[in-house]
Amino acid sequence: MKYFEFTFHTQPSIEAINDVLAAELGDIGFESFVTTDDGLNAYIQQQLLNEEAIKTIIRDFPIDDTQISYTYHEAEDKNWNEEWEKNYFQPIVIGERCVIHSTFHHDVPKAQYDIVINPQMAFGTGHHETTSLIVGELLDDNFEGKSLLDMGCGTSILAILARMRGAKPCMAIDIDEWCVRNSLENIELNGQDQIEVQLGDASILPQEKTFDVVIANINRNILLNDMKHYVQCMNPEGTLYMSGFYVEDIPFIKEEAEKNGLQFDHHREKNNWAAVKFILK
């Protein structure tokens, strides 16, 4: 079976943007994805290629201020799903306490928290710095009995770990229908309950529900725009964790947070990516 290999360059090249792009491309026939430093490599059967559909995805991309370009060529003849599973998505251990892997992995390292995901495509696997930074925060804080909201949940790794750490009830929200379906599958795979998954963005946040903890691993522009919505559904002394931006973006995030009554607690960083913790005062 003949495939085309597409190289997509995204700007900014962050996990949230690449996740959404992969999901959109999956809806038009792309089968496998590999994250790169500046975007995605994606694979589609030649007979399924509809370049106009790709151009429509780029033109109507739901995340503002995103630039996407691409090139493609005929790919070497091989099973790209199998190739990705073998070579790109490997089990990941974070903080020596949490291991993230898929059902096809064997000899998985032992850890206190074992999360199984079937991401179907190479997004939301936990390998990106922003995800591992938030995982580190979840491992270090106390979530027992705390209600939690995971915005831009992707595969729901973060909501699943938070639930394992005692958070309840939990809500996970994503703008992509594929992510919602995959989240439901992953929640079931891990035997978790009290995680509600919804399709949408910050505009659907329920007015009648408030949360002790909010996680938002998205990107700088969306965080700056939606932070006020997160605060509106946070309990007093609630905690907000955010990631999806660079260390040099922290001052902009802090400025907007302080406008909304949030107090900076700390940040952590990895390869110039940052995660921050704020408390609602």
C-alpha positions in Angstrom: 0.0 0.0 0.0 1.5 3.3 -1.0 1.6 6.3 1.4 2.5 10.0 1.2 4.7 11.4 4.0 3.7 14.9 4.9 5.9 17.3 6.9 3.9 19.9 8.7 5.6 22.9 10.2 3.6 24.7 12.9 4.3 28.0 14.5 4.3 28.1 17.4 5.2 24.3 17.6 3.5 23.4 20.9 1.8 20.2 22.0 -1.8 21.7 21.9 -1.4 22.9 18.3 0.1 19.7 17.1 -2.5 17.7 18.9 -5.4 19.6 17.3 -3.7 19.4 13.9 -3.2 15.6 14.2 -6.9 15.2 15.2 -8.1 17.3 12.3 -5.9 15.4 9.8 -7.1 12.1 11.3 -10.6 13.0 10.3 -9.6 13.2 6.6 -7.7 9.9 6.4 -4.3 10.4 7.9 -3.3 7.3 9.9 0.0 7.9 11.8 1.7 10.9 13.2 5.2 11.6 14.6 5.9 14.8 16.5 9.0 16.7 15.5 10.8 19.8 16.9 8.8 22.1 14.6 5.6 20.2 13.9 4.4 16.8 12.7 5.2 14.1 10.2 2.0 12.6 9.0 1.1 9.6 6.8 -1.8 8.9 4.5 -2.7 6.4 1.9 -2.1 7.9 -1.6 -5.6 7.0 -2.7 -7.2 8.9 0.2 -5.3 12.2 -0.3 -7.5 15.3 -0.6 -5.2 18.3 -0.6 -8.1 20.7 -0.7 -9.3 19.3 2.6 -5.8 19.9 4.1 -5.9 23.5 2.9 -9.3 23.9 4.5 -8.0 22.6 7.8 -5.1 25.1 7.7 -7.4 28.0 6.7 -10.0 27.3 9.4 -7.6 26.2 12.1 -9.4 26.8 15.5 -6.4 28.1 17.4 -5.7 31.8 16.6 -2.3 33.1 15.5 -1.1 29.7 14.3 1.0 29.4 11.1 1.0 26.0 9.3 2.9 25.0 6.2 3.7 21.6 4.7 5.6 19.6 2.1 5.1 16.0 1.1 6.6 13.1 -0.9 6.0 9.4 -1.5 6.8 7.5 1.6 8.9 4.3 1.8 6.5 1.3 1.7 6.0 0.1 5.3 3.4 -0.2 8.0 3.6 3.3 9.5 1.3 2.6 12.4 3.4 -0.3 13.4 6.6 1.7 12.8 5.4 4.5 15.1 4.4 2.1 17.8 7.8 0.4 17.8 10.0 3.4 17.4 8.3 6.6 18.6 5.9 6.0 21.4 8.0 4.4 24.1 7.0 4.1 27.8 7.8 7.2 29.7 8.6 7.5 33.4 8.1 10.9 35.1 9.5 11.7 38.5 10.3 8.0 39.0 6.7 7.7 40.3 4.5 7.7 37.2 4.8 5.5 34.0 2.8 6.2 30.9 2.6 3.5 28.3 0.2 1.8 25.8 -1.4 -1.7 25.7 1.2 -2.8 23.1 4.2 -2.2 25.4 5.9 -5.0 27.2 8.3 -5.0 30.1 7.0 -1.7 31.3 8.9 -0.1 34.2 7.2 -0.4 37.6 5.9 2.9 39.2 3.5 4.0 41.8 1.1 5.3 39.1 0.7 3.3 36.0 -1.3 5.0 33.2 -2.3 3.1 30.1 -3.3 5.1 27.0 -4.1 4.2 23.4 -3.5 7.6 21.8 -4.2 6.1 18.3 -2.0 8.8 16.9 1.2 10.4 18.3 -0.3 13.1 20.3 -0.9 13.5 24.1 1.5 10.7 24.9 3.2 12.5 27.8 6.5 12.9 26.0 6.2 16.7 25.5 7.8 18.9 28.1 4.6 20.7 29.0 2.8 17.4 29.8 5.7 16.1 31.9 5.9 19.4 33.7 2.3 19.3 34.8 2.6 15.6 35.7 5.4 16.6 38.0 3.2 19.2 39.6 0.4 16.6 40.1 2.9 14.2 41.7 4.1 16.8 44.2 0.8 18.3 45.4 -2.1 16.9 47.4 -5.3 16.3 45.5 -7.2 14.1 47.8 -10.9 14.9 47.7 -10.4 18.0 45.5 -12.6 18.8 42.5 -10.6 19.3 39.4 -11.0 20.6 35.8 -8.6 19.7 33.0 -8.9 22.2 30.1 -7.5 21.0 26.7 -7.4 17.5 28.1 -6.1 15.7 24.9 -5.8 12.0 25.9 -6.8 12.9 29.5 -3.5 11.8 31.0 -3.6 14.6 33.5 -7.1 14.0 34.6 -6.5 10.3 35.0 -3.4 10.9 37.1 -5.2 13.5 39.2 -8.0 11.0 39.8 -5.5 8.4 40.8 -4.1 10.9 43.2 -7.5 11.3 44.9 -9.1 14.2 43.0 -12.9 13.9 42.6 -15.0 14.7 40.9 -13.0 15.6 37.7 -14.1 17.2 34.5 -12.0 17.0 31.2 -12.8 19.3 28.3 -11.3 19.5 24.8 -12.3 21.3 21.6 -11.7 18.2 19.5 -14.2 15.4 19.2 -11.5 12.8 18.6 -9.8 13.8 21.9 -13.1 13.4 23.7 -13.6 9.9 22.3 -10.0 8.9 23.0 -10.3 10.3 26.6 -13.3 8.2 27.3 -11.4 5.1 26.1 -8.4 5.9 28.2 -10.4 6.6 31.3 -12.0 3.2 30.9 -8.7 1.5 30.2 -7.4 2.8 33.5 -10.6 1.8 35.5 -11.3 5.4 36.7 -14.6 6.9 37.6 -15.9 10.4 38.4 -14.2 11.9 35.3 -16.7 13.7 33.1 -15.6 14.5 29.5 -17.1 17.3 27.5 -16.6 18.7 24.0 -15.9 22.4 23.9 -13.8 25.3 25.1 -13.9 27.7 28.0 -17.2 29.1 26.9 -19.0 25.9 28.0 -17.6 26.0 31.6 -20.6 25.4 33.8 -21.7 28.3 36.0 -23.1 26.0 38.6 -19.9 24.0 39.1 -16.7 25.2 40.8 -13.4 23.5 41.2 -10.6 23.4 43.7 -8.0 22.8 41.0 -7.8 23.8 37.3 -5.2 22.5 34.9 -4.8 24.2 31.5 -2.0 22.9 29.3 -2.8 24.7 26.0 -0.8 27.7 24.7 0.0 31.3 25.7 -2.7 33.1 23.7 -5.5 30.9 24.7 -4.4 31.0 28.4 -4.3 34.8 28.3 -7.7 34.9 26.7 -9.4 32.3 28.8 -7.8 32.8 32.3 -10.8 34.9 33.4 -13.1 32.0 32.7 -11.0 29.6 34.7 -11.0 32.0 37.7 -14.8 32.3 37.5 -15.2 28.6 38.2 -12.5 28.3 40.9 -13.2 28.0 44.6 -11.4 30.4 47.0 -7.9 29.3 47.6 -8.2 27.2 44.5 -5.1 26.3 42.5 -4.5 26.9 38.8 -1.7 25.1 36.9 -0.9 26.3 33.4 1.6 25.2 30.8 2.1 25.3 27.0 4.4 28.3 26.8 8.0 29.3 27.1 9.9 30.6 30.1 10.1 34.1 28.6 6.3 34.1 28.5 5.9 33.9 32.3 5.8 37.7 32.8 2.8 38.0 30.5 1.1 35.0 32.2 1.7 36.5 35.6 0.4 40.0 34.6 -2.9 38.5 33.4 -3.2 36.2 36.4 -2.7 39.1 38.9 -5.4 41.1 37.1 -7.7 38.1 37.9 -6.9 37.9 41.6 -4.4 35.1 41.3 -1.2 34.9 43.3 2.0 33.4 41.8 3.3 30.5 43.7 6.2 29.0 41.6 7.2 27.8 38.2 9.2 24.9 36.9 10.9 24.6 33.5 12.3 22.0 31.1 14.1 22.8 27.8 12.8 26.4 28.0 9.1 25.2 28.4 7.4 26.4 31.6 4.7 25.4 33.9 3.3 27.8 36.6 1.2 27.4 39.7 -1.2 30.2 40.9 -3.5 30.4 43.9 -6.8 32.3 43.9 -6.8 34.8 46.8 
